[in-house]
Amino acid sequence: MRRPTWAVHYPAVLTGHRPGPKGLPLFGLYLLLQVYAIVGIPPGVWPDSASYEHLSITGADIRLPTVPLLYKIFPTDSLRVWAQVALAAVAWWVLARVASSLLADRRARAGLFVVLLLIGLAEPVLNWNSVILSESTAISLTALLAAAAISFARAPSRRSTTLLLLALLFWTFTRQPHVFMAVLIAAALVVAALRARDVRALRAVAAGGAIVIAVAGLAAAHRNQTLSRAAVGSIIQGRMLPNEQRTFWFVGQGMPFSLSIAKYAGQPFHYRNENRAYFEWIDKHGTSTYLKYVLLHPGYTLIDPLAYFPGEEASLTYRNTSSFAALEPNPIPAMLSPVVDYGRHRNVLPSVVDRLLFDQGSSGDVLALLVASVGLVLVARRRFGPDPRLVVPTLVALASIPLGYIVWLSGGESLGELDRLSMVTAVLARVGLWIVVFVAADRLLQRPE
């Protein structure tokens, strides 16, 4: 097997040198910190929680099967919470080990190892482990998918290919937005396979497997339209009816409209006994009409979501007065820094560390990471040339952009829970950028040969 080009300069990575602290005692300590955060706290149950108890492998039920399968294996809410805690501890530990194995300098390895473990203990991430919803599983599988992608890119093998496809499979079938991201991941693997000069067969298997997963995900998401119809109804009432021009366009496409329908503007969507023709139109034509609107209005599709990446904090003079203010306290929620308190937990990290790693409601930590990563990469590239180790973590960070667009276009703040729906987006950005920072720093700490 041909070794990656950077292995010549970083031989310790492929010769069994393990990253930073290791061993069961330290993992046990990390697991105990995860347990401490929620032990004795009742599971957090929300109206949506019951929908995850119904399992359909083919997607015939309202939820994609990953979380319902987990909840079927662990049949009580208490067991489900402990399963989420264990999965989180394993996922962040694996990511820290795999990502730090990219680095040759002992200091850089230890630093990245600790930072990634601490992200898994940050308040906005930790908060979800006590909640009976899909977020905890989605975040943990995101960490495992990033680890699997790094491992596969570093040294393609049957094992790393299998683990990548398994992680992608379960991650894809966790939430609907992940299905569309799986299409982009499959496309990236196809491009990598076509450009590969070594182990082409394994790269082709990875690309082919990803295509199968993406197609199966699209079929499952299409099979049950319950969530998409409700999302489109929320978008129409949250974004279209309050805007005269948008309303006029939808009426031109056949949407029923009247003074009583106009009163739904800005209101949460739910089916009513009156205006039956309006709700029937949403069920039959709402999704296709909305997709047409997205394709024909690039300003809405490309520009309008941008403000929701950094968000906007509330003030004394301008607060969120929507029906969802309790769930999204800021006037414009931040997809890169969600404000989330859906579950109960005990803080594990000092507040200053929490804010450094994940500053809720403010994207300053992400902006600082971006500036630091770009600066370090440029300096390292000028001195030593390109570094192939940066490819996967850069793609991980960049993946937060299309995922953020998908989350916003598929409902976003009109559903009243953009903060909750954006957790994976925020985690992807931070994980990718922190790895880029440490990889670039590791390069600067090495002496050129």
N, C-alpha and C positions, 0 to 999 in steps of 0.2 A: 504494500500500500504506500502510495506516495505521501510524504508528510507535507502538511501545510507550509507555505513559504515562510511564515513567521516562525516556524519551529526551529529553523536554523539559528535564529537569534535568541530564541527563548526555549532552549532544550529542556529545561526543568519542567516545563508544562507537560511534556509528553513522556517523561521518564519516571513518573510515579511520585514526584515531589508534591506533597499534599498542601493545600492552602490553609494557612493560618491555624487556629486551634482546631482540634479534632477529637473525636471519641465520644462514646456514649455518655460519659458524665456531663460533658458540656451540652450535649443535645438534651439530656435530662433536665439540666438547669433551664435551658431555653423553653422546654415544654412546661416546666413548673411556672415560669413567668406567664406563659399563655393561660395556664390553668388559673393562676392567682387572679388574673384580670376578671374572671367571671364566676369563680366558685361561689356557690351559695346564692347566685342571682337567678331568679326565675327566667325561663326562656321568654324572649320578646315575641309576642304574637300580634300580627296585623291582619286586616281583612283579607289580604292576598295570601296569607300563609296557608289556608286550607286548600288552595288550588294546587299546591305542590305535593299533596298527598295522593294525587291521581296520576298513575303511571301509564303511559302509552309509548312503547318503543318506536312506533312508526309516526308519532307526532299527531295522532288522532285527538289527543286531549289538549287542553288549553296551554299546558306547559311542555316545553321540550324535555326530554327524558332524563338528563343528567341528575338534576336535583331530586326529582321524584324517585329515581332509582336509589339514590343515597338515603332518602327518607323511607323508602320501602325496606331497605336493609336494616335501618335503625328506626323502629316503629314508634318510639315515643319522643316527645319534644326534648326531654332531658338528654336522651341518648343522641339525638340529632345535634344538639349543641356540643356535646363532648366529641362527636365525630368531626364537627367543623373545627373545633379547637385542635384536635390531633392532626387533621389535614393541613391546617394553617401552619402548625409548627414544622411538619415535615416539608411542606412546600417551600417555606422561606429558608429552611436549613439547606435543602437541596440547591436552591438558587444561589445562596451564598457560597456554597462549596464549589459549584460548577463555575460561576462567574469569576470567583477569585482564582480559580485554576488557570485562567487566562494570563495571569500576571506572573512575572519573574521575580520582582523585587519583594522581599519579605514584608517590608513595611506597607507597600501598596496592597499586597494580598490580605494582610490582617485588617487594614483599613476598610477595604471593600467588603470583606467578610462581615465585619461588625456593622457597617452601615446598612447592608441589606437585611441583616437580622433585626436591626432596630426599626426599619421601615415596617416590618411585620408586627412590631409592637407599638407603632404609632397609634395615637388615639383614633383617628378616622378609620384605620384599617381594623384595629382590634375591636372596635365597637360592634362590628357586624357578626362576630362569632357567637353572640348570644341571641341572635335574631333568626326566626324561622322564615327566612326568605332566601333568595338565590345569591345575594351579594357575597357572603362569606365564601361559598364554594367557587364563585366566579373569580374572586380575587386570588384565592389559593391556586386555582388552575391556571391563572394568568402567570403566576410565578413559576409554576411547573412547566408551562409551555415555553416561557423565556429560557429556562434552564435547558430544556430539551433542544431548543433551536441552537443555543450556544454549543451544546455537546455535539450535535450533528454537524454543525459547520466546522467545528474544531477537528473532528476525526470521524468521518462517515463510516459506519459499520452496521451490521445487521441489528445490533443492540440499540445503537443510537437512533437508527431509522425507525425501529419498532416503537421506541419510547416517544419519539417525536410524533408519530401518527396516533398513538394512544392519547397523548396529551392533547393533540389537536382535536381528536374525536370528541373527548369529553368536554373540552372547552367550547367547541362549536355548538354542542347540544345543551349548553347551559342557559343561553339567552338568545333571543331573536337577533339582536344586532351582531352577535358573534358569527352568525351564519353568513352574513354579507362580508364580514372581515375574513372568513375562511376562504371566500372566493379570491380575495386579494392575496392571501397567504399562498394559496394554490398557484396563482399566477407567478408569484415571486419564486416559488420552488421550480416551476417550469422554466423560468428564465435562468435560474441557477444551474439546472440540469443541462440546458442547451449550451451554456457557456463553460461547462465543466471540462477540465482536462484530465481528471482522475476520477476513479470510482464512479463512472457514469451510470453503471447499472443501479447502484444504490440510490443515486440522486434521481434517477428515473422512477424508481419504485416510490420514493418519497413524494415526488411530484404527482405520480399517478394516484397514490393513496390519498393525497390531499384533494385531488379533483373529485374522487369518489365521495369523500367526506363532505365537500362543499355541495355537490349535487344532491346528496342525501339530505343535507341540512335544508337546502332550498325546498326540496319536496316536502319535508316535514313541516316547515314553516308555512308553506302554501296550503297544506292539507287542512289546517285549522285556522280560520280567519277571525276568530273571536277577538283576539287581542288587537289585530291590525284594524278591524272595523271600529273598535272603541277608540283606538289611537287616532284614526282619521276623524272620527266625530269630535274628539277633543281638539284636534288641530283646527277644524272648521270653526268651532265655537270659540277657541282661544286666540286664533290668529286671523281667520278670514272674516267672520261676521263683524268684528270691531273695525274692519277696514273697508271703506265703501268701494274702492276699486276692486279689491279681491272678491268681495261679495258679488259685485256685478259680474265678474268673470265666471264665478261658480254658477250663478243664476243662468248665465248664457250657456252653460254646459248642461242645463236641465235640472239644477237643484231647486226644489220648491222653496218659496220664500214668502213670508208674510210678516205683519207687525208682531205677531206672537212668536214667530221664529226669530225675529230680530232681537227679542228680549233674551235669547239664549247667549248673546255675545258676551264673552268673558266669563261664562258660567261653566262649572264642571259638567262634563258630558255624562248623561245617563238617559236611558230610554224612558219616554213618557207616553201616556195614553193619548194625549192630544198631538196634532200634527203628525199623524201616522205616515203620511206620504213622505215627509222629510226624513224620517228615520228609515223607512224602507229604501229611499234613494241612497242613503249613506251605506246601507248593507249591500245593495246591488251595484252601485256605481261610484261610491265614495272613494275607494282605494284607487281604482283606475283613473278617475278624474284627478285625484291629488297627484298621482305619478305624472300625469300629463302636465299639470301645473308646474311641478318641480323641473321637468325637462324644458319647459317653454319660458321659464322665468329665472334666468341665471343670477339676477340680483338677489332674489329670495334664497336660491339654493346655495350660492357661494359666499355672499356678503353678509346676509342677515345672521348666520350662525356665529360669525367671528366675535361679536361682542360677548358671547356666552362662554368663550374659552377663558378669558381672564376674569369675567364677571364684574360686579360692581357692589361695593359695600353700602349698607343702609346708613342713613344719617338722620338727624333730628327733623330735618325738613322734607326728606324724601325716603319713605320706607315702603316696603312691599305691602300693598293694600289688597292683594288678590285673595281669592278664596283659599289659596295654598300657602299663605304666609307662614303658618306654623311649620310646614315641611320645607319651605324655601324662604328663609327669613330675609335674604338680600333681594333688592329690586330686580337685579339681573344675577341669577345664580352663576357660579363659576364652575365650568366643567373640569378645569384643571385643579381646582381646589374646593371640592364640595364641602358644604357645611352639613354634617350629618350627626344626628344623635338619635337614631332609631332604636338602638339597644341600650342596655345598661352595662357598665363595666367599671373597673377600677383602673386608674391611670398607672402605668408601669414606668413610664419615662418622665423625667423632669420636664416641666412645661417648656423650658428653653430648647430642649432637644426635640420635643414634639413639634414645636413651631419651625425649627430648622429643617426637619425632615418632611413635614406635611402641615403647612400653615393654612388652616381652614379659612375659606372666604377670601384669601389673598393669594395671588399667584406670584408673589415676590420671590418665594423660594425657588419656584420653577424658572423664573427669569434669571435669577442669579446662577442657577445651575447651567442654564443655556449659555450665558455669557462665559462662564468658567470653562465649560466643555469646548466651546468654539475656540476660545483663546488658547487653551492647552493643546488642542488638536492642531491648530495652525502652527504653533511654535514647534511641536514635535514633528510635524510634517516637513517644515522648512529644514530642520536639522537632519532628519533621518529618512524622509520620504514617506510614502503611504504605509499604513498599518492595516493589514487585512482583518485584524482582530476587532476593528471598529465597526465592521459591516453590520453584524447582527445586532449589537446594542443600539447602533444608530437607527436601524429599522424598527427596533422595539420602541424607541422614543418617538419616531415618526409615525408609528401606527396609531398613536393617540389622536392624530389629526383626522384621518378618515373615520376612525371610530367615533370621535366627537361629532363629526358631521352626520354620521348615521344616526346617532342617538338623538341629535337635535331635529333632524328631518323626519324621524319616525315618531315624533311627539314632543320630546324635550320638556320645556317648562309648561307647555299647554296641558301635560298630564299631571302637573303639580308635583313631580318628584324628579326633576332634573338632577338635583344633588345626588340622590340615590342612584339614579341611572348612570351617572358619570364616574362612579368609583373606579371602574376598570380603566377608563380613560386616564384618570389622574395617576393611577398606579403605574401604568405603562410609561407615562412621561417620566416619572421619577426614577423608576428602575433603569430605564434605558440611559437617561442622562447621567446618573451616578456611575454606571458602569463605564460610560464613555470618559468621564472625568478621570477615573482611576486607571483606565487603560492608557490614556494619554500621559498621565503623570508617571505611570510605570515606564513608558517609553523614554521619558525625559530623565528618569533615574538610572537608566542603563547606559553603559559606555559603548559607543559605536565600535564595531569590530573592523 
